[in-house]
């Protein structure tokens, strides 16, 4: 290869390498899902202790609680809102990473996954001297059309 051909090739490769981080950034930013809105679901839980959303209990108790998760505001990957039952309301803060969600409320943490555009599953854990909770809830976005055919691969069927 001639010297000029080598220089042109090196410049072309350099330009491609310099531009690739911005292409990756644009692609990643477009992949952040909008999770704002009202989500409703019923939990399958086991809990004990002083509980804000149901009666206190000294022994582990199986519970099924109706929840409304309202995501009021989202900026990029970060969001905040409220989680409400018939008895109480808590502020939640969180982040979304692709299809994964991570949240915290007054006394526990959530890890979850969007199974489609309008369905998500959240696991909740609360561990303390006064109360203990392990819970899983399947949510559907209120007002959205059923999109069970759009579920992500290997995602459990939301109910």
Order of alpha helices (4+ residues) and beta strands (2+ residues): alpha-beta-beta-beta-beta-beta-beta-beta-beta-beta
